[in-house]
């Protein structure tokens, strides 16, 4: 049905480490470099736990094909072009 599904999870962070003021510098871009680190290392700036999360729920977002895609696919097929859908999923 063209839906994308997102999983939502929660984790209780220690407020003395993960402060609001000044804001803790969560490193969302490089977390894959330290994803296997299970204990907080103060030398890894921006580290946050990516384990022990509790699943809260799932959200489905409707992501239908673009307008007139069906007509474009039909035109391609009539022209002898084999149409293949490739996704990043």
Secondary structure, DSSP 8 states (H G I E B T S, - for coil): --EEEEEEEE----TTTS-TTTT----SSSGGGSTT--S--TTSTT----SS-EEEEEEEEE----TTHHHHHHHHHHTT---------
